C-alpha cells in the first residue's frame, strides 16, 4: 500500500478510536450492552401481622407502575428491624411505626453516627394497641399488669418497642422472666392455655389472631382516662384511637385505646428521582390498596406528609408538584 493510503487508513483508525472515546464520554453504549434496572429492596414483616400483606400489595402495585425498577422484598420481624435495615443500607424502603421512626430520628439528631438515616415517604394507616387478657381476668388497665406474665412481641418488632414504652409509662416494670417475646399467633395460644396473663398486639384492624382470641374467650383492655393525656404529651407519636364495636367476636362495645401511625419510609441517600417516582406510583395505586385495607381509605395528600421525621427530598418534591397541580 502506498504511503498516502497508509496515512488514510491510520487517520480513519484514529477517527474511529476518537469516535469511540467521544461516544463513551457522551454516555452512548455499544448496541449489545443492556441497561441495568435499578433495584429497590423493601423491608416487610412477619406472617400473621399487618406489615406482610400490606407490603406485598404495595410491591405488586409498584412493580406494575414502575417496570423499569426491580422491587425485591426482604422478610423481617417488623418495624424496628425495618428501620435498622434502612439505617445500615440493607433495605431501601419499608414500613415502620411512627414511635420507632421518631426514636430513630431523635437518635440521629443526638449522635449523628449513622451513615444513613430513615426519611418519610408517606403516613399510611393507624395501628391500634391491643391489650388482650382472658375474659375472666381481673385486669382493667395496663397498670393492673404488675407482677403478671406478659407477651410483648418478638425482638425487632413494633409491638416490642410500643409495649415497652407503655409498660414503663404506666409504672409496670416486669421482671425479665415475666416477659415473653412471642409472635401474635403464639401469644394468643399462650394466653388461651394460661401460660401468660396478657398479650400486646400492635397492628391495624382487623387482626386475625385477635379474632381467634376473642372468639375463644379473650377480651380487649381499654387504654383510656386522664392518664392518656399525659401519655400523648410525653410521647407525641401516640394518638387516641377507638376499636369499633363488633370489630372482633364478642366485642359488644367500642374499646378506647391509643394508636401509632404506619409509615412508608426510605433511606435518606436513596436517589431523589426514584423516591419521587415511588411516591407518585403509590398514590396512583392507593385506590386499589384502599379496597383491600380499609385503613388506607383515610390517606390523602394533606395528611400523608405529616410524619414525625423529615420527608425524603424526592417525596417532598412530589407533594410540592401535587400542590401546584391542584
FIVOSE-169387 format. One record per residue (C-alpha): chain; x, y, z. Coordinates in steps of 0.05 Angstrom, whole numbers, plus 5000, padded with zeros to 4 digits. Layout:
# residues N
(A, (X, Y, Z))
...
//
This chain:
# residues 326
(A, (5000, 5000, 5000))
(A, (5026, 5069, 4983))
(A, (5046, 5117, 5038))
(A, (4985, 5160, 5023))
(A, (4939, 5100, 5031))
(A, (4971, 5081, 5096))
(A, (4961, 5152, 5121))
(A, (4887, 5150, 5104))
(A, (4878, 5083, 5140))
(A, (4915, 5109, 5201))
(A, (4872, 5172, 5201))
(A, (4808, 5131, 5196))
(A, (4831, 5086, 5252))
(A, (4847, 5145, 5295))
(A, (4780, 5177, 5279))
(A, (4746, 5111, 5297))
(A, (4783, 5108, 5363))
(A, (4767, 5181, 5378))
(A, (4694, 5168, 5359))
(A, (4692, 5111, 5409))
(A, (4721, 5156, 5462))
(A, (4671, 5211, 5448))
(A, (4613, 5162, 5447))
(A, (4636, 5136, 5514))
(A, (4643, 5206, 5541))
(A, (4573, 5224, 5517))
(A, (4543, 5164, 5552))
(A, (4529, 5123, 5489))
(A, (4533, 5048, 5499))
(A, (4551, 4993, 5449))
(A, (4487, 4962, 5419))
(A, (4498, 4897, 5457))
(A, (4503, 4930, 5526))
(A, (4435, 4928, 5561))
(A, (4417, 4979, 5614))
(A, (4414, 4952, 5685))
(A, (4349, 4963, 5723))
(A, (4357, 4998, 5790))
(A, (4337, 4954, 5849))
(A, (4294, 4977, 5907))
(A, (4293, 4930, 5967))
(A, (4232, 4933, 6012))
(A, (4233, 4910, 6084))
(A, (4167, 4876, 6101))
(A, (4145, 4840, 6165))
(A, (4124, 4775, 6199))
(A, (4070, 4728, 6173))
(A, (4006, 4739, 6211))
(A, (4020, 4813, 6223))
(A, (3994, 4871, 6182))
(A, (4060, 4892, 6150))
(A, (4069, 4828, 6109))
(A, (4004, 4832, 6067))
(A, (4007, 4908, 6061))
(A, (4079, 4905, 6037))
(A, (4061, 4850, 5987))
(A, (4004, 4892, 5959))
(A, (4048, 4955, 5954))
(A, (4103, 4916, 5919))
(A, (4054, 4886, 5869))
(A, (4027, 4955, 5852))
(A, (4096, 4988, 5847))
(A, (4121, 4933, 5800))
(A, (4062, 4945, 5754))
(A, (4071, 5021, 5756))
(A, (4147, 5023, 5751))
(A, (4171, 4965, 5708))
(A, (4239, 4999, 5698))
(A, (4254, 4987, 5772))
(A, (4264, 4918, 5803))
(A, (4229, 4913, 5871))
(A, (4255, 4860, 5919))
(A, (4222, 4840, 5985))
(A, (4263, 4829, 6048))
(A, (4226, 4790, 6101))
(A, (4237, 4817, 6171))
(A, (4207, 4813, 6241))
(A, (4176, 4882, 6233))
(A, (4181, 4957, 6246))
(A, (4245, 4965, 6286))
(A, (4284, 4915, 6244))
(A, (4259, 4950, 6181))
(A, (4288, 5015, 6208))
(A, (4354, 4980, 6223))
(A, (4357, 4953, 6152))
(A, (4346, 5023, 6125))
(A, (4398, 5055, 6170))
(A, (4451, 5003, 6151))
(A, (4434, 5006, 6077))
(A, (4410, 4935, 6070))
(A, (4340, 4958, 6051))
(A, (4316, 5019, 6012))
(A, (4243, 5026, 6032))
(A, (4198, 4994, 6084))
(A, (4141, 5001, 6132))
(A, (4153, 5026, 6203))
(A, (4112, 5051, 6261))
(A, (4116, 5125, 6280))
(A, (4142, 5112, 6351))
(A, (4202, 5074, 6327))
(A, (4215, 5123, 6270))
(A, (4211, 5181, 6318))
(A, (4261, 5148, 6365))
(A, (4309, 5135, 6307))
(A, (4305, 5208, 6285))
(A, (4319, 5233, 6356))
(A, (4379, 5186, 6359))
(A, (4403, 5214, 6293))
(A, (4398, 5285, 6319))
(A, (4435, 5268, 6383))
(A, (4492, 5225, 6357))
(A, (4497, 5234, 6282))
(A, (4534, 5168, 6279))
(A, (4490, 5136, 6226))
(A, (4518, 5135, 6155))
(A, (4447, 5133, 6130))
(A, (4380, 5150, 6162))
(A, (4306, 5139, 6152))
(A, (4265, 5191, 6116))
(A, (4189, 5192, 6106))
(A, (4152, 5179, 6042))
(A, (4081, 5178, 6069))
(A, (4037, 5169, 6131))
(A, (3992, 5110, 6116))
(A, (3943, 5080, 6167))
(A, (3937, 5076, 6243))
(A, (3958, 5014, 6281))
(A, (3920, 5006, 6346))
(A, (3949, 4980, 6410))
(A, (3911, 4917, 6431))
(A, (3919, 4891, 6502))
(A, (3890, 4821, 6506))
(A, (3872, 4785, 6570))
(A, (3828, 4725, 6588))
(A, (3755, 4745, 6596))
(A, (3753, 4725, 6669))
(A, (3818, 4760, 6689))
(A, (3810, 4819, 6738))
(A, (3851, 4865, 6693))
(A, (3821, 4933, 6674))
(A, (3882, 4973, 6654))
(A, (3956, 4966, 6637))
(A, (3972, 4986, 6709))
(A, (3940, 4920, 6732))
(A, (3994, 4880, 6696))
(A, (4045, 4889, 6752))
(A, (4075, 4822, 6770))
(A, (4039, 4785, 6714))
(A, (4065, 4746, 6654))
(A, (4064, 4787, 6591))
(A, (4075, 4772, 6516))
(A, (4107, 4835, 6490))
(A, (4124, 4818, 6418))
(A, (4186, 4789, 6385))
(A, (4251, 4829, 6385))
(A, (4255, 4878, 6327))
(A, (4180, 4888, 6321))
(A, (4139, 4950, 6332))
(A, (4098, 4913, 6384))
(A, (4160, 4900, 6427))
(A, (4180, 4973, 6425))
(A, (4110, 5001, 6437))
(A, (4093, 4953, 6493))
(A, (4158, 4970, 6529))
(A, (4141, 5044, 6523))
(A, (4071, 5035, 6551))
(A, (4091, 4988, 6607))
(A, (4144, 5037, 6630))
(A, (4096, 5096, 6627))
(A, (4043, 5060, 6668))
(A, (4094, 5040, 6720))
(A, (4096, 4967, 6702))
(A, (4169, 4944, 6703))
(A, (4163, 4869, 6697))
(A, (4220, 4823, 6715))
(A, (4255, 4795, 6654))
(A, (4228, 4725, 6666))
(A, (4157, 4751, 6663))
(A, (4163, 4780, 6593))
(A, (4159, 4732, 6534))
(A, (4178, 4751, 6463))
(A, (4122, 4716, 6425))
(A, (4091, 4726, 6356))
(A, (4018, 4746, 6351))
(A, (3996, 4674, 6340))
(A, (4040, 4645, 6395))
(A, (4016, 4700, 6443))
(A, (3944, 4681, 6432))
(A, (3959, 4607, 6441))
(A, (3997, 4620, 6505))
(A, (3941, 4665, 6532))
(A, (3888, 4613, 6519))
(A, (3929, 4559, 6553))
(A, (3941, 4601, 6614))
(A, (4016, 4608, 6603))
(A, (4013, 4684, 6602))
(A, (3965, 4734, 6631))
(A, (3965, 4788, 6577))
(A, (3989, 4799, 6506))
(A, (4005, 4863, 6468))
(A, (3989, 4866, 6394))
(A, (4003, 4930, 6354))
(A, (3970, 4925, 6286))
(A, (3917, 4954, 6241))
(A, (3848, 4925, 6250))
(A, (3824, 4873, 6240))
(A, (3878, 4824, 6264))
(A, (3865, 4750, 6252))
(A, (3900, 4727, 6315))
(A, (3857, 4775, 6357))
(A, (3795, 4749, 6323))
(A, (3815, 4679, 6343))
(A, (3830, 4701, 6414))
(A, (3765, 4738, 6426))
(A, (3726, 4682, 6394))
(A, (3755, 4634, 6445))
(A, (3748, 4674, 6509))
(A, (3796, 4733, 6508))
(A, (3777, 4806, 6514))
(A, (3809, 4874, 6500))
(A, (3831, 4921, 6555))
(A, (3819, 4995, 6544))
(A, (3874, 5048, 6547))
(A, (3835, 5109, 6570))
(A, (3825, 5161, 6624))
(A, (3862, 5224, 6643))
(A, (3928, 5187, 6641))
(A, (3924, 5184, 6566))
(A, (3930, 5260, 6562))
(A, (3997, 5254, 6598))
(A, (4018, 5197, 6553))
(A, (4004, 5238, 6490))
(A, (4042, 5297, 6518))
(A, (4103, 5256, 6536))
(A, (4101, 5213, 6473))
(A, (4072, 5255, 6415))
(A, (4074, 5197, 6366))
(A, (4015, 5165, 6401))
(A, (3943, 5187, 6386))
(A, (3876, 5168, 6412))
(A, (3840, 5111, 6376))
(A, (3777, 5070, 6381))
(A, (3766, 4998, 6362))
(A, (3693, 4999, 6339))
(A, (3644, 4950, 6370))
(A, (3638, 4883, 6334))
(A, (3706, 4891, 6302))
(A, (3720, 4824, 6337))
(A, (3676, 4768, 6362))
(A, (3640, 4781, 6428))
(A, (3663, 4853, 6428))
(A, (3597, 4887, 6443))
(A, (3624, 4957, 6458))
(A, (3677, 5003, 6429))
(A, (3745, 4997, 6461))
(A, (3784, 5061, 6474))
(A, (3859, 5055, 6461))
(A, (3918, 5091, 6430))
(A, (3950, 5081, 6362))
(A, (4014, 5095, 6325))
(A, (4017, 5111, 6251))
(A, (4043, 5063, 6199))
(A, (4094, 5099, 6155))
(A, (4125, 5085, 6088))
(A, (4198, 5104, 6097))
(A, (4263, 5101, 6057))
(A, (4338, 5112, 6061))
(A, (4359, 5184, 6063))
(A, (4411, 5170, 6008))
(A, (4362, 5136, 5961))
(A, (4360, 5172, 5894))
(A, (4312, 5232, 5893))
(A, (4280, 5213, 5827))
(A, (4269, 5141, 5848))
(A, (4234, 5165, 5912))
(A, (4192, 5216, 5874))
(A, (4171, 5161, 5825))
(A, (4155, 5112, 5881))
(A, (4114, 5165, 5918))
(A, (4075, 5183, 5855))
(A, (4063, 5109, 5839))
(A, (4039, 5095, 5910))
(A, (3985, 5148, 5903))
(A, (3964, 5120, 5836))
(A, (3954, 5051, 5866))
(A, (3923, 5078, 5930))
(A, (3850, 5067, 5909))
(A, (3866, 4994, 5895))
(A, (3902, 4987, 5961))
(A, (3846, 5021, 6000))
(A, (3797, 4969, 5972))
(A, (3839, 4916, 6007))
(A, (3859, 4954, 6070))
(A, (3803, 4996, 6100))
(A, (3850, 5040, 6140))
(A, (3881, 5067, 6076))
(A, (3816, 5100, 6056))
(A, (3833, 5159, 6101))
(A, (3901, 5172, 6067))
(A, (3903, 5237, 6028))
(A, (3955, 5286, 6002))
(A, (3944, 5333, 6061))
(A, (3957, 5283, 6117))
(A, (4007, 5237, 6082))
(A, (4068, 5284, 6091))
(A, (4054, 5295, 6166))
(A, (4106, 5245, 6191))
(A, (4146, 5251, 6256))
(A, (4211, 5252, 6217))
(A, (4233, 5292, 6156))
(A, (4207, 5276, 6086))
(A, (4256, 5250, 6035))
(A, (4271, 5305, 5984))
(A, (4242, 5262, 5929))
(A, (4176, 5253, 5967))
(A, (4175, 5327, 5984))
(A, (4183, 5344, 5910))
(A, (4122, 5300, 5894))
(A, (4079, 5335, 5946))
(A, (4100, 5404, 5921))
(A, (4084, 5384, 5849))
(A, (4016, 5357, 5872))
(A, (4001, 5421, 5909))
(A, (4017, 5463, 5849))
(A, (3974, 5419, 5804))
(A, (3911, 5429, 5847))
//
